[in-house]
Amino acid sequence: MRIGLVTLVVGDYDEAIAFYVGKLGFVLTEDTPMGAKRWVVVTPPGAETGLLLARASGDAQSARIGDQTGGRVGFFLNVDHFADVHARMIAAGVRFLEAPRHEAYGSVAVFEDLYGNRWDLIGR
């Protein structure tokens, strides 16, 4: 078994694609029109599990944009070359909430996506 996709509620498909592909370096795996909606999947290079970017529909979903985990870190991006990826992300304008720190499991720094969801960048 494996997890195929994780849904991330976004405000706009194209701005989310620009962030995840342009700033984080994900790959746009699929972008299929489905009437008023689109099936948009972005995946980190080499990963099996991707993010389904789902545009919010209605007030309840819109209220969750950027706070899908109640302010906790909810997403974890593992990388092989932490310092290089961290530097590239800073140069691309990604907002980090802390300087890199070293834990027993590796180097880590918390960053926010374009909506404010918190992520850990982790180099094991």
C-alpha positions in Angstrom: 0.0 0.0 0.0 1.0 3.6 -0.4 -0.7 7.0 -0.3 -1.3 8.3 -3.8 -2.4 11.9 -3.3 -3.0 14.4 -0.5 -5.5 17.1 -1.1 -4.4 20.7 -0.5 -7.2 23.3 -0.6 -6.0 26.4 -2.6 -7.4 29.7 -3.6 -6.4 29.6 -7.2 -5.0 26.8 -9.4 -2.5 28.9 -11.4 -1.0 30.7 -8.4 -0.7 27.4 -6.5 1.0 25.8 -9.6 3.4 28.8 -9.8 4.4 28.4 -6.2 4.8 24.7 -6.0 6.4 24.3 -9.4 8.2 27.6 -9.8 9.4 28.1 -6.2 9.6 24.6 -4.7 10.6 22.8 -7.8 7.7 20.3 -7.9 6.6 18.8 -11.2 3.2 19.5 -12.7 2.1 15.9 -13.1 -1.5 16.5 -14.3 -3.7 19.4 -15.1 -7.0 18.2 -16.5 -10.1 20.4 -17.0 -13.2 19.1 -15.3 -15.9 21.6 -16.1 -15.5 24.5 -13.8 -12.8 22.7 -11.8 -9.5 21.1 -12.7 -7.7 18.0 -11.6 -4.3 19.5 -10.8 -1.5 17.3 -9.3 2.0 18.5 -8.4 4.7 16.1 -7.2 8.2 16.5 -5.8 10.8 15.1 -8.2 11.2 11.4 -7.7 8.3 11.1 -5.3 5.3 8.7 -5.6 2.9 10.8 -3.6 1.7 14.1 -5.0 -0.5 17.0 -3.9 -3.9 17.4 -5.5 -4.4 21.1 -5.6 -8.1 21.6 -5.0 -9.6 25.1 -5.5 -11.8 25.9 -2.6 -15.5 25.7 -3.2 -17.8 27.6 -0.7 -17.2 29.3 2.5 -16.3 26.3 4.6 -13.5 25.3 2.3 -12.3 28.9 1.7 -12.0 29.3 5.5 -9.5 26.4 5.5 -7.1 27.8 3.0 -3.7 28.3 4.6 -4.8 26.8 7.9 -5.6 23.2 7.1 -3.8 21.9 10.2 -4.7 24.5 12.8 -1.3 26.2 12.6 0.8 23.1 13.1 3.4 21.9 10.6 1.3 19.6 8.4 3.6 18.8 5.5 7.1 17.4 5.4 9.4 17.8 2.4 12.4 15.5 2.6 15.5 16.4 0.6 18.9 14.9 0.0 20.9 18.1 -0.1 19.4 20.3 2.6 21.7 23.4 2.3 21.4 23.5 -1.5 17.6 23.2 -1.5 17.2 25.7 1.4 19.4 28.3 -0.4 17.5 27.8 -3.7 14.1 28.2 -1.9 15.3 31.4 -0.2 16.5 32.8 -3.6 13.0 31.9 -5.0 11.3 33.9 -2.3 10.0 31.1 -0.1 9.3 32.4 3.5 11.1 30.5 6.2 10.0 31.0 9.8 13.3 30.0 11.3 16.9 29.4 10.6 17.9 25.8 9.9 18.4 23.8 13.1 19.9 20.4 13.6 17.8 17.7 15.3 18.5 14.0 15.9 16.7 13.1 12.6 18.6 15.7 10.5 18.5 19.4 9.5 15.1 21.1 9.5 13.6 24.5 8.9 9.9 25.5 8.9 8.6 27.4 5.9 5.2 28.6 4.7 3.6 28.0 1.4 1.9 30.8 -0.5 -1.2 30.5 1.7 0.5 30.1 5.1 0.4 26.3 5.5 3.5 25.3 7.5 6.0 22.8 6.1 9.2 21.2 7.4 12.1 21.1 5.0 14.1 18.1 6.2 17.5 16.8 5.3 17.9 13.5 7.0 
